[in-house]
Amino acid sequence: MKFIIKHELQGRIRIHTMYKRLTLKQADILEYYLNSHGNVTSAKVYERTMDAVIEYSGDRDEIIRLLSKFSFENVTVPTEVIESSGREINREYQEKLIIKILKRYTGKLLIPLPVRNCISTVKSIKYIWNGAKTLAKGKIEVPVLDGTAIGVSIIRKDYATAGSVMFLLGIGEILEEWTHKKSVGDLARSMSLNVDKVWKLFDDTEVLVSVSDVEKDDLLVVRMGSVIPFDGIVISGEGMVNQASLTGEPLPVKKSAGGYAYAGTVLEEGELIIKVKAITGSSKFEKIVSMIEESEKLKSGLESRAEHLADRLVPYTLAGAGLTWLFTRNVTKAVAVLMVDFSCALKLAMPISVLSAIREADKYHVTVKGGKFLEAIADADTIVFDKTGTLTKAQPTVKNVISFNGKNPDELLRIAACLEEHFPHSVAKAVVNAAVQKNLDHEEMHSKVEYIVAHGIATTIEGKRAVIGSYHFVFEDEGCKIPENMRARFEGLPKEYSHLYMAIENVLEAVICIEDPIRDEAIDVVKELKELGISKVVMMTGDSERTGRAIAAKVGVDEYHAEVLPEDKAAYVMNEKEKGRKVIMIGDGINDSPALSAADVGIAISDGAQLAREIADVTLSGENLYEIITLKKISDRLVKRIDKNYKTIVSFNTGLIILGVMGILQPTTSALLHNSSTITIGLNSMKDLI
């Protein structure tokens, strides 16, 4: 690619591409190519000017080489990236806005006044008709007010006022629709399916492959807690599938042979073998957009109350106009009152505030599935943390493998990794990664693997039952024994680590010591949450009392609960809610899902289990816990912005009504000031909160 450098700073470069024109698709391809490079921290391509702004770390010459070797033919971009980029929406609404403004002012210059008056009359029919339909339904809402104001202006032959009102209303509608669609698109993209690898079935052998290697009619194995990566037909197996991301249904749906599975849904229980029927990811994005647009989750309580209040104020505005005419017999003053209403400003500013806050949260790698969750976070006084992968780092590591049967520790680690690699949990990943680092390759040596939530894994190896998991699962549920000559070794297990136990034929074979270090920022985050109004910080863990107590003391939580099961976490959350507390639950595992569902707001860590992310109301990237602080600040400031908008709208429009009644403001001026203030407040509501 040929280009020229227009501007350059340390770590930032702006270039102009030497193409004759840049289509929307080409701009998306170039932007995807740049953002895919490791040294590029962010890249933005502007198709109109054919410029690109690149922020990078590392070597400048590497960026120049990256740009020089680019060509559209050599870059493969996932279909869903192009189809869901949002660039087309921005172009569409920019053009709508420009065309509307140009038509308005060129019309004033080129079209004779009588013709303009006829056009205004024809355009007014839509508003008058909408007002009449609303009135016919027994409702006195915004369309009635708009229709009355425009209709009275037309009757009085005040075409300039009618035209100005309709123009400003049209601008407001475009801005509202644009902001809504862009915010929904940004939210949907952040929620879209993101699966890298899947288990593919080759002649009864499972092989881990990239999703790019999957073709139509391939057979894929999906196990509990995993996302279903492609649309397909269930060939065998039974399972309960959570389809909330597509249908909004809270309860899982049973799937068995012959049933149809949808991409992006999550298998809560069981195991399925699916024959792939569709390999495109675009349908998933479209379904999510549809779900978000239809879902009441987008409506916060404050937003809904503002809309209802807006509608309730309309009759008062009409009554005010009527009384003004009754007492003054001055139609101009009465129309000046009609030109002002509280409704459109409230109905424009509140949704834009909420959707802009959701979009801003996404900039900080926080996905919020609806405005009501931001309001709940602002009101929350209790926060419950799962320990592993949340307060502790998401990458626990294997520090030691202690043999209890005389076998080589590496051989025991190989067996453990063989079992654990099928399941999405941070501890399982630690075991698999430890085996990879030691180059301990293996072939599948076990039969069907069964995952027992919050306990462990059970299977059969060479005809012998093998289990791996927690102390409770291995020794209490399974009744496994410690070899008599190994009692002293067992009692001397290092207390600074978490322990994963593996037994075969009810006899302990190995203990895997897992280091679960506290996140560097955890202590500061807990402290700052309290400063932001959270009065109770709780930690819950399935680990031993000893481990739980040590972590809780270091982090500084108000209370902790150890050796808890999934139902215990959910019960605790429900109990706190019954006491009148607003509860946030943060977790990353399958075992956190019941508590995430029970909380007022469930927050999942994105590199945790897919089921937890699917059920959660908010998802964090997992890079650091400061994202929770950012989310809390955005939520608090959103509530303050909504309150400020409400007070500003009511006071400003009340002032306009008073000035109109006094005859100080003419209807045209009232309409201009009212609609200008509405748009100004709407645009201000688009600004970032932090």
N, C-alpha and C positions, 0 to 999 in steps of 0.2 A: 504494500500500500504506500502510495506517495502522500506526503503531508508536509505542512510547514508548522513550525512552533510559533504561536502567537504570543504566549506569555509563559513565564517560568519562575517558580520560587523553589526553595529547598523542599523536596518531597511532593511537589505539585507542578503539573505541566498542563497547559492548554494548547491543543493542536487544531489545525484546520485541515480536513481531508480534501484531497484534490479531485473528488468525484464531481461529475456534472450535477448529480442530485443524489439524495439519500432517502430511500423509501423507509417506511416505518419498520418493515421487516429487517431491512439491512441495518438500521440503527440498533434494533434489538440484538441482532447477531454480533455486531461489533461490541456492544456493551457486555453481552454474555462472555465473549472471548476475553475481553480485558479483565472483567471481574473474576474469571476463572483462574487467572494467574496468581501465583502465591505472593508475589511482591506488590500486587495492586491492592491497596486497602479499600478504595472505592473508585468507581468510574461512572461517568454520566455522559451520554451521547445526545447531542441536540440535532435532530434531523433537519430542522428548518435552516439552520446556519451551517450545518455539516461540520460542527465543532465537537470536540470531546475534551472533557476535563478529567484528568487522571491524578489521583493521589496515591502515592506509593511509598514503600520503605525499601531501603537497600540501594542497589546500584542504578544510577540513572541510565547508564548505557544499556542495561538489560531491558529497560522500558522502551528505549529507542529501537532495539533489536526486535522486541515483541511487536511493535507497531509496524516495522519494516517488512516483517515476514507474513503479515496478515493478508488473507484473501478470503472472500466469502465462500469460495468453492471448497476450501480446506477445513471449514469449521462445521462440526455437527452439533446442532442445538436441539435439545429435547422439544418435542412439539408443544408441550404445555407451557414452556417458557415463552414462546412466540405468541400463543393464543391468549395468554393471561398476563401479558406484560403491563397493560394499562396505558400504553402509549397511544393506542387508537382512541380510547375514551378522552384522553387529554386533548388530542387534536380535534375530535368531534365537537367538544364543548368550547374550545377556544374559538373555533370557526363560527359556532352558533352565536357566541357573544359578540364577535367582531361584526358579523353580518347584521345582527340586530341593531347595533349602534350605528353602523354605516347607513342602513336603510332609514333609520330614524332621521339622521341629520342631512343626508343627501335628499331625502324626501322633502324636508323643509326648504331646501335650496331650489329644487328642480320642479316639484309638483305644485301646481296652482292651489291656492287656498280652498276654493270650492271642492276640488277633487280630494284634497286631504280631509276635508270635513266628511265627505261621503265615505272615505276609507275608515275613518274613526267610527262612524255610525255602524258600518258593517262589522267591524271588529268588536264593537260593544255588545253585539247580539250574544256572543259566547258567554260573556260575564253575566249579562242579564238573565240568560237562560239557565246558567248554573245556579244563580241565586234563586230563581223561581223554583227549580227542582228541589233545592234544599228546603225552601219554605214549604213546598208541597208535602215533604216528609215530616212536617211538624217541627223542624229544627230551625233555630235562628243562629246561624254560624257565619264564619268568615265569608263564604260566597254570597250570602245575603247582603252583607255590608258592602262588599266590592261591587256587586250588581246594582245596589241602590245608589251608591256614590256615582258610579259611571252613568247609570240611567238618568239620574237627576241632572247631571252635567249635560248630557245629550239633549234632554228635554229643554233645558235652559239655553241650548245652542252654545254652550261653553265647550266647544270642541277641543280647544287647547288643553283645558284641564283634564278632560276625559282621555285625550291622547297621552298626556304626561303620566297619568295614573296607570294606564294600561302598559305603557312602555316600562315604567319602573317595576310594576308587578311582574312583567315578563322577564326583566333582568334578574329579579329576585328568584323567580322559578328556575331559571337556568343555573344560577349560582348554587341554589339548594340542591338541585338534581345532580350537578357536577360533583359537588362535595360529597354527597351521599354515595354516588356510584364509585368514585375514586376511593373513598374510605372503605366501602364494602369490598372493592377489588383488592386493596392492600391487605385487608384482613383475610380474605379468602386465599390469597397467595401464600400468606404465612401459615395457613392451616392446611394447605394442599399436601397431598401425599408425597412423602420423601423416604423412599426405601432404596437402599443401595444393593443389598444381596438377598437372595432367596434360596430355599432348598428345593432343588430340582430332582425329579425321580428318573434315573436311568436304569432300566432293567432291575428294578427292586433295590437299587442302591441310591442313597441320597448324596447329592453333590452340591456344595455351596457355590452358587454362580452369581455373577452380576446381573442386575435386572435387564441390562442391555443385551444379554445373551438369551433372553426368554423370547420364544416365538409362540404364535398361535398354536393351540392343541398340545403344548407342553404340559406335563403333569408336575404340579408343585405341592409340597408338603407344608401345611400351616399348622402350627401348634399353639396351645393356649398362651394368651398374652401377646400374640403377634398380629400385625396388621395383615389383612388380605391384600396382596399387592396388585392384583388384576381381576377384572370381571371374569367369571368362569362358572362352570357347572361342577357341582360336587360329585366326584366319582365314587368315593367311599369315605367312611367315617361318620361320626356324629359330633355336633358341637353347638354351643350357644353363642350366637354372633351379636355383638353390640352394633346396631346400625344407627346410633343417635346422630352421627355426623351427617347422615343423608336424610333421615326421616324425622329426627327429633324424638323418636320413641325411647322412653327411659329404660324399658325392659328388653333384655336380649331375646333374639328370635332363634328358634331351633332350626338347624340345617342338617340335612342328611342326604344320602345318595339321591341324585336327581334334582336336588335343589339348586338355586342360583345364588352365587356369592358375589357381592359387589366390592369393587376396589375401594380401599380406604376404610372399610368396616373392620372391626377387631374381634378376634376369636377369644371369648371370655373363658370358655371351658371346652375340653375335648380336643380332637385332632381331625383335620380334614385333608383329603387329597383332592385338588382342584384341577380341572382341565381348562386351560386358559382359552378364553373366547375373545377377549379384546385387550390389546397391548398398549393402546393409547392412554395417556393420563389426562387428556383434556376433559373427558366427561366428568371426572372427579371434581375438577375445578368448577365446572359449570353447575354441578349439583350443589357444591358448597355455596356458591354465590346465590343460588336459588333459595337454599335453606336459610342463609343469613338474611336475605331480603324479606322473607316471609316470617321469620322468627320474631316473637315478641321479646326475645332476649336482648335485642338492640335497644329496647325501651327501658330506660331507667325510671324509677319511681318519680324522680324530680321532673324528668322529661314528660312523662304522662300527665302529671299534675299540672304542668305548665300548659300543655295542650288543652286539657279540660278547662282550666281557668281562662285560657284565651277564648274558647267558645262561649263560656258563661258571661264574658265581658261584652260580647257583641250586642245583646239586647240593650245594655246600658248605653252603649254608644248611639244606637238607633233612638232610644228614648231621649238622650241628650239633644240630638239633632231636632227631634220633634218638639221638645219643650222650647228650644231656642227659637224655632220658627213661630211657636204659639205665642211666646211672650214678646218677640221682637217684630214678627211678621216680615222678617228679613231673610229671604231665601239664601242669599249669599253667605250669611253667618251660619245658617243651618247646614248648608253644603260644606262649609269649612270644617264643621264638626264631623260630618260624614267622611271627609277625606282622611280623618285620623282614626286609627283603631289600634288596639293593643295586640290584636290577634296575630297578624302576619309577622310582626317582629318576634313575638314569643315563639311562634311555630317555626320560624326560620332559625333563630339563634340557638334554641335548645338542642335540636337534633344535630346541628353543625358542631356545637360544642362537644357533644358526646362522641360523635364520629371522629372529630379531629383529635380528641384525646386518645381514642383507640388507635388511630394512625400514628400519633406521636409515641405511644407505648411500643408500637411495632418497630419504630426507629431504634429503640433501645433493646431490641430483640425480645420483647415481651408481647405475646399474643393474647389478646383479651377477646372473648367470644361474645361480649354484649355489654351495653352501657350499664345495666343494672348491677353488674359485678364491680364496676368502678365505684358506684355509689356504696355498695356493701363494704368494699375495702376501706372507703373513707369513714364509714360508721363502725368498723370492726374495733373490738377492744381485746380480743383474744387471738393468739396465733399459735398453732400446734405444728411443730416440726417433726417429721420422721428423721431419724439420725442418719442412717447409711445413705450416702449419695446426696444428702441435703445439707445437714450441718457438717458432715464429714465430706471429704473430697469424692467426686464421682468416679475416681479411678483408684479404688483400693488395690493393693499389691500383695502378692504372695511373698512372705518373708522366709518361710521355712515349711518343709514337709517332713513330719515326724512319723516314721514307720513303726507299726505295732505288730508286724508279722514277719519281720526279717527281710522283706523285699527291698529292693533299691528304691529310694525316695523318688527318683526320676520316673521309674516304671509306675509307681502309684500316682504321680502327678499326671502321667499320660492317660491313665484310666479315668481319673477325675475329669480331665479336660474333655475326654471323649463323651462323658455324660453331660457336662455343663454347657458344651458349645451350642446346644439346641435352644437355650433359654435366655431371655433378655433381662438379665439382672447384673448389677455392677459387680457383685462377688463372683458370679459365673464368668463374667468377662475377665476378671483378675486371674482366675484359674487358667482359662484358655490362653490369655496373653503370656502367662508364665511358661506354659508348655511351648508356645511359639518361640519365645526367646531362647529356649533350650533346644530348639529344633526337634521337638518330640512329636514327630508325625505319627499318625495312626490311621487305621481303617476302622470302620464301624464294627465294634466287637460285641454290641449288645442288641437285644431285641427291642421292642417298642418301649419308649421312654415315657414314664408318667410323672407329671409335675404336680406336687401337692402344694397348694398355695401357702406361703409363709412357713413352710416346713422343709421341703427338700425334694429330691428326685429318687424314684425307684425304678429299677429295670432288672433284666436278667442277663448275666454275662456267663457264657458257656454253661448254661443250665443252672446257674447259681444266682439267687436273689441278691442284688446289690443296691445299697441305699447311700445317699450322700445328702447332708443337710445339717440342721441345727441339733443341739444337744437334746432338746425336747423331742424332736422327730426320731432321731436315731436310737436314743436310749429309753425314752418313755413310750412313744407310740409304737416303735418297732421292736422294743425289748432286746436290743443288742447288748452284748456283753463285752467287757474289757478282759483281754487275756490276763490270767492270774499273775504271770510273771512280769506284767507290764504295769501293775498298779502304781508303782513308784514313779514311773515315767509319766503316767497320766496325771498324777497329783502334782508333778513338777512342770506342767505346761506353762509357758511364759504368759503371765497375766496381762502384759501390755498389748497383747494381740487379741483379735476376735478369732474364734475357732470354727472350722468347718470339718465335720466328722464324716468319714467314709467307712462303711462296713460291708462285708460280704458274708452271706450265710449267717447273719446275726452275730458276727464277731468283728470287733473294731480292727480295721486294717491300717488306717492312717488318720492323722489329724493335720489339717492344713492351716497354718497360722497366717492370718490376713491382717496386714497393717491397714488401719482405717483412719488416716490422719485427719485432724480437724482442718476445715478450710481456714486459710489465713485471715479471711475477713469476717468469720463467723462471730467472734466476740464483739467486734465493732458494730456489726449489723444488729445484733440483739440489743445492744446499748442504744443505738439510734432509733430502733423501732419503739422502744419505751419513750424516747424523747418525742416521737411523733404521735404519741397518744395510745399506744398499745399497752394496756395495763397488766396483761398476763401472757407470758411466753412459756410454752410447754414443749418438752421433748419427749417423744415416744419411740421405743425401739424394741425389736424382738431379741436383742442381745441380752446377755446376762446382766444381773443386777450390778455386778462389779464393773463391767464395762460402761453401763449406762450411768452409774454414779460418777465415774471418773470424767466422762465427756461432759455431763451436765455441770459439774463443778467448774470445769475449764471455760465453758461457753458462757455461763452466767444466766441460765434459764431460771424461771421462778419455781418450776417443779418438773419432775421427770417420772416416767413410768417405763420399767424394763420388763423383758420377757412377755410382751403383749402380743396377742394374735390380731389378725385383721378386724375381727368383730369387736375386739376390745377397743381399738382405735375409734371405730365408728360409734361405739356405745359412749365413749368419753365425749366425743364431739356432740352427740345428741343430748347428753346430759347437760353440757355447758349451754346449749341453745335453750333447753328447758328452763334454765336459770335466768334467761333473758339476755344472754351474752351473744354478741355477733362474732362468729368464729371463722377464721381462715385456717385451712389445712394445707400444708406443703409436704409433698412426697414425690417419690420417683419410681416406686415399685408396684407390681401387681397387687401386693398385699396392702397397699395404701388406697386402692380404688374404693372400697366401701366408705372409708372416712372422707375421701375427696368428694364423693357423691353426697354425703351427709352434711358437709359444712356449708355455710352461707356462701363461701367462695373456696373452691378447690384449686390449688395451684400445683402444677406438675413441672418437674425438671425435664427438659426436652430430650436429654440423652438417657433418660430412664425408660421404663417399660412403655410400649406403645398404648397399651390399655389404659394406663394412668393418664397419658396425654389426651386420649380420646374422651375420657370421662371428665377431665378437669375443665374448669371454666377459664383458667388462665394458664399459659405455658411460658416458662422462663427458658432462656437458651442454656442455662447451666454454667455459663462461663464464670460468674461469681454471684454471690448473694446480694450484692448491692443493687441488682435489678429489682429486688423486693422493695428497697428503699425508694428507688425511682418510681416504681408503680404506686407506692403509697403517696408520694408527693404529687404525682399526676392526679390521683384520685381526689386527694384533699383539695387541690387547686381547682379541679373541675367543679366540685360542689360550690366553692367560693365564686367561680366565674358565673355559674348558673344563677346564683343568688344576686350577684352584682348586675348581671344582664337584666334580671327581673326588675330590680329596683330602678335601673336606668330607663328601661322601656316604659314602666308605669309613670315615673316622674316626668320624663321628657314629653310623652304623649298627652299627659294630663295638662302640662303647660301649653301645648299646642291647642288643645281644646279650649282652654280658658282664653287664650289670645284670639282664637277664632270667634268665640261668643262675644268678646269685647269689640270685634270688628277691626282689630289691629292687623290680623293676617287674612289675606284673601284665600279662597279655596285652592287656587293654583299653588300659592306659596305653602299652604298647609300640606297639600299633597306632596309637593317637592321635598319639604323638610321631613315629613313623616317617612316617605319612602327612602329618602337619602339616609336617614338615621337607621332605618331597618337594614339597609344594605351595609352600612358602616358597622353596625353591631354584628351582623352576620360575618363580615370579613374579619373583624376583630376576633370573633369566636374561632376562626381558623388558625389563629396564631398558636405557637407552641406554649405550653403551660410552664415548662421549666427550661 
